[in-house]
Amino acid sequence: MPSQFHALNSINQVLDSFWGFENHQSIYSEISMVYIEVTSREVCLKFVCGNVNLSISYFPKGTGTLIKCFSDEKTLENQDFLTIAFQDLKFIFAIQKQPIPNFDLRFDETDLSDFVENSLDILIKNLESTILKVKHFLMDLDNQSDALKILLFIDMNFIEKVTLINRIKSDDKKVLKIDEIEKSELWRRAKNVDMI
């Protein structure tokens, strides 16, 4: 089946070889939770479809990407691991019939802000015009400009709760500012906003 998404081929190949699922779009359209953790060494994409927990990890391998799912693995040559992971994330959001109840976007606290900023730029480039239909959005951050980049993609009609986690260590003299986030439409529309 031809698709505009590279991710469709990537995820379907992984699931075909790992589980032999026949109707991927039906499975993906019932996702209740998406959790993505981004580090400089790996991207881990976890999601819950009905009562099935799926986890796919993406690693840099030379000039390509190693994709692992449980004990099985595949290699995509000449493909950046961040780009492949974010294309798969885009695919998951693009086919949703209903808003996803929970979307968590996490970054390794040991990674530098430059890596986080670069990762978000790659994510945004891959999302393009995709709208993230979520009820609860959680993100950890160390500056508000990172959060503002991704908040622009969240559908205001469905958001109920926003949770922002401060990545700045308590012994650091730097303070997390959120004044621009507080001015956003998303901030006003959410019924609950938590800062941790």
Secondary structure as the mmCIF struct_conf table of DSSP 4:
data_model
#
loop_
_struct_conf.conf_type_id
_struct_conf.id
_struct_conf.beg_label_comp_id
_struct_conf.beg_label_asym_id
_struct_conf.beg_label_seq_id
_struct_conf.end_label_comp_id
_struct_conf.end_label_asym_id
_struct_conf.end_label_seq_id
BEND BEND1 GLN A 4 GLN A 4
HELX_RH_AL_P HELX_RH_AL_P1 HIS A 6 PHE A 18
TURN_TY1_P TURN_TY1_P1 TRP A 19 TRP A 19
BEND BEND2 GLU A 22 GLU A 22
HELX_RH_AL_P HELX_RH_AL_P2 HIS A 24 TYR A 28
TURN_TY1_P TURN_TY1_P2 SER A 29 GLU A 30
STRN STRN1 ILE A 31 VAL A 38
BEND BEND3 SER A 40 ARG A 41
STRN STRN2 VAL A 43 CYS A 49
TURN_TY1_P TURN_TY1_P3 GLY A 50 ASN A 51
STRN STRN3 VAL A 52 LYS A 61
TURN_TY1_P TURN_TY1_P4 GLY A 62 THR A 63
STRN STRN4 GLY A 64 CYS A 69
TURN_TY1_P TURN_TY1_P5 PHE A 70 SER A 71
STRN STRN5 ASP A 72 LEU A 76
TURN_TY1_P TURN_TY1_P6 GLU A 77 ASN A 78
HELX_RH_AL_P HELX_RH_AL_P3 PHE A 81 ALA A 94
TURN_TY1_P TURN_TY1_P7 ILE A 95 ILE A 95
BEND BEND4 LYS A 97 GLN A 98
STRN STRN6 ILE A 100 PHE A 107
TURN_TY1_P TURN_TY1_P8 GLU A 109 THR A 110
BEND BEND5 ASP A 111 ASP A 111
HELX_RH_AL_P HELX_RH_AL_P4 SER A 113 LEU A 127
TURN_TY1_P TURN_TY1_P9 GLU A 128 SER A 129
STRN STRN7 LEU A 132 LEU A 132
STRN STRN8 VAL A 134 LEU A 141
BEND BEND6 ASP A 142 ASN A 143
HELX_RH_AL_P HELX_RH_AL_P5 GLN A 144 LEU A 151
TURN_TY1_P TURN_TY1_P10 LEU A 152 PHE A 153
STRN STRN9 ILE A 154 ILE A 154
TURN_TY1_P TURN_TY1_P11 MET A 156 PHE A 158
STRN STRN10 LYS A 161 ASN A 166
BEND BEND7 ILE A 168 ILE A 168
TURN_TY1_P TURN_TY1_P12 SER A 170 ASP A 171
BEND BEND8 ASP A 172 LYS A 173
HELX_RH_AL_P HELX_RH_AL_P6 ASP A 179 GLU A 182
TURN_TY1_P TURN_TY1_P13 LYS A 183 LYS A 183
BEND BEND9 SER A 184 SER A 184
HELX_RH_AL_P HELX_RH_AL_P7 GLU A 185 ARG A 189
BEND BEND10 LYS A 191 LYS A 191
STRN STRN11 ASN A 192 MET A 195
#
